[in-house]
Amino acid sequence: MHEFIMDRKEQKQLKAELIFAKRLGLTEYDTLDGVVSRCEKENQRRKEMLQNGEIIYGPEHFSLPAYVRYEQTRFRLDFVSESEKVKKNYSYQRISEKEKQAFYEANRDLFTRYHGDCFTYEEVSVIIRKRIREMEYDKEIQNILCQLN
């Protein structure tokens, strides 16, 4: 086992996200060993880039916990942004204009400026779509978690 401490709930959450990422074609291996291997490869890539004088964005070296969070974030962003890779392996739920408008009305507090005035629906339509996709992602993870229990 790797020197990486997670409680059981975090372990199950990670396992579910890795299973879903594999289904989506975002990763080949849905195991912690796969994560460790990808982390090592990414760290080696960053080391070589630095040695070649190239600019890297983010950390120069990932700890395993930081890399896990990086992957979890990347999987979620790939799903929410409806990347081509995900579209090849997943059929997104249709989002109607009515559903987006209902979300806007139910969550107006999410769409306020500093002084309390609201963004218009048109200004935040794309954000609403992504929030609905996030909810879809979370639902898929919950379905996998139920199967793991």
Secondary structure, 3 states (H helix, E strand, C coil): CCCCCCCHHHHHHHHHHHHHHHHCCCCCCCCHHHHHHHHHHHHHHHHHHHHCCCCCCCCCCCCHHHHHHHHHHHHHHHHHCCCHHHHHHCCCCCCCHHHHHHHHHHCHHHHECCCCCECCHHHHHHHHHHHHHHHHHHHHHHHHHHHHC
